[in-house]
Amino acid sequence: MEYKATLRLVYLRFIVFISCCVTTCALAAPVYAETIHDSVGTHHFEQTPKRVAVLAWELAEQVIELGVVPIAMPEVQQYQQWVVKPSIPITVEDLGSRDEPNLEKLMQLKPDLILIGYPQSDIKEQLEKIAPVLYFNSYSKDHDNVEAVIWGFKELAKLFGKQELAAKKLADMDARIKFLGKELQQAFGAPLPKVTTLRFANTTSVYLFGDNSISQYVLKKMGFNPALPQANSQWGVTQTRLRELRKVGEGVVLYFKPFEQEDKLRTSPLWNAMPFVKVNHVNSVASTWTYGGAMSIGYVAESLANSLREVAVKSTKIKLDKTVVMN
Amino acid sequence: MIQRYCFSLLLLLVAVFVYLQIGVDVAPQKQWRLLLGLESTSFSEIEFTYARLPRLVMAILVGLVMGLVGSLIQQITKNPILSPMTLGVSSGAWLALVIVNIWLPNLVADYSAGFAMLGAMFAMGLVILISGVRNLSGLPVVLAGMAVSILFGALTSAVILTHDQYARYLFIWGAGDLAQNGWDWVQWLLPKLIPLLVFVMAPRVLSLMRLGHEGAAARGLNVTAYILIFFVSGLWLESVVITAVGIIGFIGLLTPNIARRLGARTSGDELIYSALLAAILLVTTDGLSIFLSQFVSDLIPTGITTALLGAPALIWFIQRQFKAQDQVFFRLPASAFKLNTKIWSLMFFVLLVSLVISITVYRNELGWQFHWPNEFSWSLRWPRVLTAFVAGVGMAAAGVVLQRLIHNPLASPDLLGMSAGAILTLVLTTTFFGTSLNHFGPVVAFVGSLLTLGILLVLGRRHQFAPSTVILTGIALAALIETLVQFALIKGTEDTYAILRWLSGSTYRVEPIEALTLMVSVSIIFSIIVLSSRWITLISAGRGVALARGLNVNRSFVLLLMASALLCALVTALMGPIAFVGLIAPHMASLMGARSAQQQLLLGALLGGVLMLCSDWLGQQLIYPSQMAAGTVVALLGGTYFILLLLRGRMR
């Protein structure tokens, strides 16, 4: 299975490479014609799609970041509560749920392109009766999620003729993450602590971000190794008991908000007995969507950096206090 | 008796000792000193004092309460199969807590027990209203409990589905988890257990009640007042326990039965001994779940291990306790009508109207629209319309057969655990093999339904398919399976929502070819059932009659049961579980004057089809542009109708 997938990915990348070469040549020509690759194959477009309907949140994010306003997407309200950034223009129509988007409404809106993700992959045939469909499988156990969302972002940029914008945004993001990494490395000083991120399920169990999660990717890029490595999975999260966190030792633990029972956790003896809590190597991270598109990597980086900066300040204070006492 | 207690206490001590050693690296001597108040310093010592010990205390407390309340309910009602679980209490509390967590999250910390109590009381009140206060000793009250559980379950998943991100973390709680990380839950729970003191009075009152109400009244005892007090305090105790640790089934149902078997005769003895047994049982099962957690990466909540041990035990007890009840006769509800051509033509007219409406009337941005669908809309609508109608027919027919075979007008296909079997295999393949729900769904679900049916048949055979055994086995299986589904859901990934959506019974993803296949197969099975309606008539007249007429009762019973299960499996595999249609469509048919099995089959099928058709259409229009699954709508409609109907029957 995995071997096959890797092979397919290699194959796809090869095609992307070739097509990039082809498009660079084609740029000279005035007529728009693009060949776009998605998770299933190649699609030819004679003109830039104008009315795009997006059925998956991370893809909605991608096109909005590219400056393309979709005509419709599902669960607009929930997106505004959970994903937040980038915000959705009010003109975007609501299509109902992500699993069961309203097809009749979609038809009436007359899109000229429909973007779908994994949850809609099985209604692709029906959607193709409405408009051409591009399928981007962003999150899967069989590929690198970060590579997949960035690849999808670039393909979409090509489709909408926004390659320059996309390249600039990606480069800016890259530079920004590196900058944040340097800043944090300075703040912490050597040796850098190991960092692990998680969401709380309740006060006794957590979802750990591991391999294939955006959060861990960002941390590694900023120079921090995972304190509690977890095997690769579809969404990059593993559920486990609170007690497992003791293995973090004096590494850093960051947890994403919202977490309603924060106060309760702080009074828990077991939590307070954790080595990382004792040395103040723990902090919350502002509510950020961790299953998003390419640009969400940057948002995750900002939130993590803000949180880590606070941890660094606290721990240097402790170090300083210690030195003062010693003197 | 003293011997029995000594032995059980010893067992509890051993269980506690073993419990404290599993995965703990603090030596027993050190543990003892920690218990005596030594300050814990290392992490493992702190974990012992603040995670394992409170967990143990919690398990003992919860066990005691569950055993006590279970025994109390069983003694008051003289019904060995009643417990908060079978009375629908857990489903009520679960619904209430989901609502509070989603809409009033700031009240969760302080008032959740109160809300759980409200939900629990509401559910149990409904169940008792449905079966009648004087009818608590039989099987109908269990069926009523199941019906209310299904209704509340449908409501809960409708709420969760529309607010998935908020409800995500509730699943662990729903699966029953005893894990602690401090003493605060124990401190929270302890003062709320004060109503336990009321039960000091219980043994005297209950033993007097054994003399009968008159006898008790003659001794100057206000039986009703006492029963009310006991019930309310029992409910309160159960609600606080559910709030603290979530849903842990089976214990309250099982332990009083074990206690009686081991020789608990007087009511005081039974109460105390059940409580003791329940504590032992919960400590053991929780220890098991801690033990298992060491080997797998998944979270194993206590509710899972309890159900895994409890369900087989319950089935074993049922097998021993219930004998064939041949004296039950099928009673149709009284009807003011006589089934004549007028009613038939009216029904066909209604079918026609609902067909036209579901094809031509719909909502869009501009409001209500009424015109013939274009090609695209038609290609979307006809498979859904066909599936909904055929599913209704199938479930209704399955219901008629089942109700007549099992001699209980409250039976329905979902009660046999066949839908639950389909759900289980589906959920398990999705979570553990990572296949997409949408790709292999139907086949896998079908295998599950048939497996459950197989188990039912093997188990039922031993008692000549006595109705009570079949129903109770079905209920035990359904409860077990539900817990396993919760287990799969706590992973909380996106697949979870695909599963939940399938559980709500939607026609959205039905493809034309699937709709046609369903139609053909349901038509064939339905015709066979209609043709063999003589068997049904004979069996519902009683085993003796059927035997006298030369019918091979067991064989025809099994064949009919299989046909009914097959119908249920086909529908569930394609659409997901459809509740209540199998229960109310046959009932409505009788109300409209269908007397013979054949009439009831035909009219019931028609009614079931129309019901599903309307539900599917309503579900697509109600919360436009989102859609509600037909299964959810029909559960809400059917459940409400059913409860109103029973209440009206009670008023008369």
Contacts between the chains, C-beta under 8 A, distances in Angstrom:
chain1	res1	chain2	res2	distance
A	78	B	164	7.9
A	78	B	165	6.3
A	81	B	165	7.3
A	82	B	165	5.3
A	93	B	625	7.9
A	94	B	625	5.7
A	95	B	625	5.9
A	96	B	624	7.8
A	96	B	625	4.3
A	96	B	626	3.8
A	96	B	627	6.0
A	97	B	161	7.9
A	97	B	501	8.0
A	97	B	626	5.4
A	97	B	627	7.2
A	99	B	497	6.5
A	99	B	498	6.3
A	99	B	501	5.2
A	100	B	501	7.1
A	100	B	506	6.7
A	100	B	508	4.6
A	100	B	509	7.9
A	100	B	626	7.8
A	100	B	627	5.6
A	102	B	624	7.3
A	102	B	625	4.2
A	102	B	626	7.3
A	102	B	627	6.7
A	103	B	380	5.7
A	104	B	362	6.9
A	104	B	364	7.3
A	104	B	377	5.7
A	104	B	380	6.5
A	105	B	364	6.6
A	105	B	365	7.6
A	105	B	624	7.9
A	105	B	625	5.0
A	107	B	376	5.5
A	107	B	377	7.3
A	108	B	364	6.1
A	108	B	365	7.5
A	119	B	494	6.8
A	119	B	498	6.8
A	121	B	436	7.9
A	122	B	436	7.1
A	122	B	438	4.1
A	122	B	439	6.7
A	122	B	509	6.7
A	123	B	509	6.7
A	126	B	380	7.3
A	129	B	376	6.1
A	129	B	379	7.3
A	130	B	376	7.2
A	139	B	494	7.9
A	141	B	434	7.0
A	200	B	169	7.8
A	201	B	168	8.0
A	201	B	169	4.9
A	201	B	172	5.7
A	201	B	492	6.9
A	202	B	169	5.9
A	202	B	172	6.0
A	202	B	173	6.9
A	202	B	177	8.0
A	203	B	181	5.8
A	204	B	177	7.1
A	204	B	179	4.0
A	204	B	180	6.9
A	204	B	181	5.3
A	205	B	172	6.1
A	205	B	177	7.8
A	205	B	179	7.0
A	205	B	299	5.8
A	207	B	492	7.0
A	234	B	434	7.7
A	234	B	493	6.8
A	235	B	493	5.9
A	235	B	494	7.0
A	237	B	493	7.5
A	238	B	297	6.7
A	239	B	298	7.1
A	239	B	299	5.6
A	239	B	490	7.3
A	239	B	491	6.2
A	239	B	492	6.9
A	240	B	297	7.0
A	240	B	299	7.3
A	241	B	179	6.8
A	241	B	293	7.1
A	241	B	299	6.9
A	242	B	179	7.8
A	242	B	181	5.8
A	243	B	47	6.2
A	243	B	51	6.7
A	246	B	43	5.5
A	246	B	47	7.9
A	260	B	105	5.9
A	260	B	108	7.0
A	264	B	109	7.7
A	264	B	184	7.1
A	267	B	182	6.9
A	267	B	184	6.9
A	268	B	50	7.5
A	268	B	181	4.6
A	268	B	182	4.3
A	268	B	184	7.5
A	269	B	46	6.1
A	269	B	49	7.5
A	269	B	50	4.0
A	269	B	181	7.5
A	269	B	182	5.2
A	269	B	183	7.9
A	270	B	46	6.5
A	270	B	47	6.2
A	270	B	50	4.9
A	270	B	51	5.1
A	270	B	181	3.9
A	270	B	182	6.2
A	271	B	181	6.2
A	271	B	182	8.0
A	273	B	43	5.4
A	273	B	46	3.9
A	273	B	47	7.2
A	273	B	50	7.4
A	274	B	43	7.6
A	275	B	43	7.3
